[in-house]
């Protein structure tokens, strides 16, 4: 999955490009999404890097790429699609930019709008990971009564006694 980060941020309720931590909040959300959906690899592209930050970072399972000076995230995404060649067919590209979306389709990648992906991201994060949920405690109706427990114990005692009394051949 290749994501145009600055196109996605404004599509997520409560996030704004003017937030100081908008990129890292998005990366955290993408990590949770990738874990829940079992997606990978995930690459997130942003325009220029914050001062003092490396252009490329690996944060958990997310590869974060900031554009070089004089370049844009769109340029880097197009270059990445070109590098992938035929492998681009295995990727989904998320962007609101029509140029990037055309490049994705041209490379054979799945093209997904930032709006569509933001909706899926929010729904996925709200639903959480069903495998991570705690097991449900049985309801009162699902519990055995004392009489039922005694019945089962008697049945197994009788079976054990029968097995011991049978001659072995």
Kinemage of the C-alpha trace (Angstrom):
@kinemage 1
@onewidth
@group {chain A} dominant
@subgroup {mainchain}
@vectorlist {calphas} color= white
{ca unk a 1} P 0.000 0.000 0.000
{ca unk a 2} L 1.319 3.433 -0.961
{ca unk a 3} L -0.295 6.400 0.762
{ca unk a 4} L -0.135 10.081 -0.083
{ca unk a 5} L -0.098 11.207 3.557
{ca unk a 6} L -0.836 14.895 3.253
{ca unk a 7} L -3.834 14.094 1.015
{ca unk a 8} L -5.207 11.701 3.632
{ca unk a 9} L -4.787 13.781 6.811
{ca unk a 10} L -7.548 16.331 6.075
{ca unk a 11} L -9.976 13.486 5.289
{ca unk a 12} L -9.713 12.062 8.813
{ca unk a 13} L -12.064 13.664 11.343
{ca unk a 14} L -10.177 15.608 13.992
{ca unk a 15} L -6.913 15.813 12.036
{ca unk a 16} L -5.559 18.897 10.293
{ca unk a 17} L -2.446 19.595 8.265
{ca unk a 18} L -1.712 22.472 10.649
{ca unk a 19} L -1.368 20.074 13.625
{ca unk a 20} L 2.230 19.763 14.804
{ca unk a 21} L 2.043 15.986 15.074
{ca unk a 22} L -0.253 15.255 12.123
{ca unk a 23} L 2.211 13.024 10.262
{ca unk a 24} L 3.081 10.887 13.286
{ca unk a 25} L -0.571 10.566 14.323
{ca unk a 26} L -1.375 9.313 10.844
{ca unk a 27} L 1.527 6.857 10.931
{ca unk a 28} L 0.250 5.498 14.265
{ca unk a 29} L -3.220 5.039 12.801
{ca unk a 30} L -1.762 3.304 9.754
{ca unk a 31} L 0.184 0.906 11.977
{ca unk a 32} L -3.005 -0.111 13.762
{ca unk a 33} L -4.854 -0.409 10.447
{ca unk a 34} L -2.122 -2.571 8.904
{ca unk a 35} L -2.067 -4.843 11.955
{ca unk a 36} L -5.837 -5.276 12.020
{ca unk a 37} L -6.230 -5.704 8.266
{ca unk a 38} L -3.033 -7.733 7.901
{ca unk a 39} L -1.815 -5.287 5.276
{ca unk a 40} L 1.758 -4.836 4.314
{ca unk a 41} L 4.002 -3.382 3.207
{ca unk a 42} L 2.720 0.128 3.873
{ca unk a 43} L 4.597 3.163 2.583
{ca unk a 44} L 3.452 6.662 3.494
{ca unk a 45} L 4.750 9.651 1.519
{ca unk a 46} L 4.804 13.243 2.715
{ca unk a 47} L 6.091 16.488 1.276
{ca unk a 48} L 9.176 18.028 2.922
{ca unk a 49} L 10.602 16.548 6.117
{ca unk a 50} L 10.492 18.473 9.390
{ca unk a 51} L 13.796 20.196 10.186
{ca unk a 52} L 16.317 17.727 11.613
{ca unk a 53} L 14.338 14.632 10.580
{ca unk a 54} L 15.665 12.024 8.143
{ca unk a 55} L 13.905 11.765 4.791
{ca unk a 56} L 13.249 8.052 5.185
{ca unk a 57} L 12.210 6.358 8.404
{ca unk a 58} L 10.923 2.957 9.348
{ca unk a 59} L 8.371 3.398 12.123
{ca unk a 60} L 7.074 0.017 13.162
{ca unk a 61} L 5.741 -1.627 10.026
{ca unk a 62} L 5.309 1.676 8.175
{ca unk a 63} L 7.960 3.092 5.854
{ca unk a 64} L 7.745 6.882 6.007
{ca unk a 65} L 9.211 8.822 3.099
{ca unk a 66} L 9.574 12.607 2.992
{ca unk a 67} L 10.161 14.227 -0.408
{ca unk a 68} L 13.549 15.651 -1.315
{ca unk a 69} L 13.899 19.429 -1.499
{ca unk a 70} L 12.436 20.592 -4.795
{ca unk a 71} L 10.326 17.405 -5.081
{ca unk a 72} L 6.835 16.523 -3.872
{ca unk a 73} L 5.357 13.399 -2.364
{ca unk a 74} L 3.503 12.991 -5.674
{ca unk a 75} L 6.836 12.917 -7.537
{ca unk a 76} L 8.206 10.302 -5.115
{ca unk a 77} L 5.082 8.137 -5.418
{ca unk a 78} L 5.299 8.185 -9.200
{ca unk a 79} L 8.994 7.302 -9.030
{ca unk a 80} L 8.231 4.441 -6.614
{ca unk a 81} L 5.566 3.059 -8.949
{ca unk a 82} L 8.082 3.171 -11.772
{ca unk a 83} L 10.666 1.330 -9.622
{ca unk a 84} L 8.126 -1.356 -8.757
{ca unk a 85} L 7.477 -2.127 -12.402
{ca unk a 86} L 5.145 -5.127 -12.686
{ca unk a 87} L 5.095 -5.501 -8.884
{ca unk a 88} L 2.995 -2.309 -8.751
{ca unk a 89} L -0.001 -4.567 -9.491
{ca unk a 90} L 0.310 -5.826 -5.903
{ca unk a 91} L -0.122 -2.349 -4.420
{ca unk a 92} L -2.993 -0.031 -3.630
{ca unk a 93} L -2.255 3.670 -4.031
{ca unk a 94} L -4.224 6.081 -1.821
{ca unk a 95} L -4.341 9.704 -2.986
{ca unk a 96} L -6.691 12.583 -3.727
{ca unk a 97} L -4.363 13.809 -6.463
{ca unk a 98} L -5.623 12.871 -9.944
{ca unk a 99} L -2.086 12.799 -11.353
{ca unk a 100} L -1.011 10.206 -8.775
{ca unk a 101} L -4.192 8.191 -9.291
{ca unk a 102} L -3.634 8.110 -13.067
{ca unk a 103} L -0.035 6.995 -12.506
{ca unk a 104} L -1.275 4.225 -10.187
{ca unk a 105} L -3.781 2.968 -12.764
{ca unk a 106} L -1.134 3.196 -15.485
{ca unk a 107} L 1.232 1.067 -13.410
{ca unk a 108} L -1.496 -1.506 -12.798
{ca unk a 109} L -1.921 -0.658 -9.102
{ca unk a 110} L -5.292 -0.352 -7.411
{ca unk a 111} L -6.307 3.284 -7.225
{ca unk a 112} L -8.209 4.409 -4.114
{ca unk a 113} L -9.297 7.930 -3.224
{ca unk a 114} L -8.241 9.431 0.088
{ca unk a 115} L -11.931 9.860 0.986
{ca unk a 116} L -12.687 6.166 0.462
{ca unk a 117} L -9.626 5.021 2.366
{ca unk a 118} L -10.271 7.433 5.257
{ca unk a 119} L -13.742 5.908 5.713
{ca unk a 120} L -12.294 2.383 5.719
{ca unk a 121} L -9.525 3.444 8.100
{ca unk a 122} L -11.975 4.919 10.618
{ca unk a 123} L -14.359 1.943 10.459
{ca unk a 124} L -11.471 -0.499 10.845
{ca unk a 125} L -9.950 1.339 13.803
{ca unk a 126} L -13.340 1.624 15.532
{ca unk a 127} L -14.097 -2.060 15.078
{ca unk a 128} L -10.679 -3.117 16.328
{ca unk a 129} L -9.137 -6.530 15.988
{ca unk a 130} L -11.687 -9.263 16.643
{ca unk a 131} L -8.871 -11.687 17.472
{ca unk a 132} L -7.718 -9.354 20.236
{ca unk a 133} L -11.085 -9.292 21.995
{ca unk a 134} L -11.376 -10.998 25.348
{ca unk a 135} L -13.378 -14.202 25.369
{ca unk a 136} L -16.991 -13.641 26.301
{ca unk a 137} L -18.021 -14.951 29.712
{ca unk a 138} L -20.912 -17.401 29.511
{ca unk a 139} L -24.315 -15.980 30.323
{ca unk a 140} L -26.459 -17.433 33.099
{ca unk a 141} L -28.369 -19.459 30.492
{ca unk a 142} L -25.115 -20.913 29.172
{ca unk a 143} L -23.870 -22.100 32.586
{ca unk a 144} L -24.661 -25.596 33.799
{ca unk a 145} L -26.943 -26.011 36.757
{ca unk a 146} L -25.825 -28.024 39.794
{ca unk a 147} L -28.112 -30.856 38.725
{ca unk a 148} L -26.566 -30.936 35.244
{ca unk a 149} L -23.052 -31.031 36.709
{ca unk a 150} L -24.036 -33.944 38.994
{ca unk a 151} L -25.606 -35.784 36.052
{ca unk a 152} L -22.425 -35.454 33.968
{ca unk a 153} L -20.203 -36.504 36.891
{ca unk a 154} L -22.376 -39.599 37.511
{ca unk a 155} L -22.290 -40.472 33.829
{ca unk a 156} L -18.483 -40.294 33.686
{ca unk a 157} L -18.084 -42.210 36.953
{ca unk a 158} L -20.344 -44.950 35.586
{ca unk a 159} L -18.407 -45.047 32.307
{ca unk a 160} L -15.094 -45.276 34.173
{ca unk a 161} L -16.457 -48.099 36.396
{ca unk a 162} L -17.727 -49.980 33.292
{ca unk a 163} L -14.343 -49.617 31.590
{ca unk a 164} L -12.517 -50.992 34.671
{ca unk a 165} L -14.836 -54.006 34.944
{ca unk a 166} L -14.483 -55.064 31.281
{ca unk a 167} L -12.005 -57.916 30.773
{ca unk a 168} L -9.064 -56.971 28.600
{ca unk a 169} L -8.480 -59.056 25.535
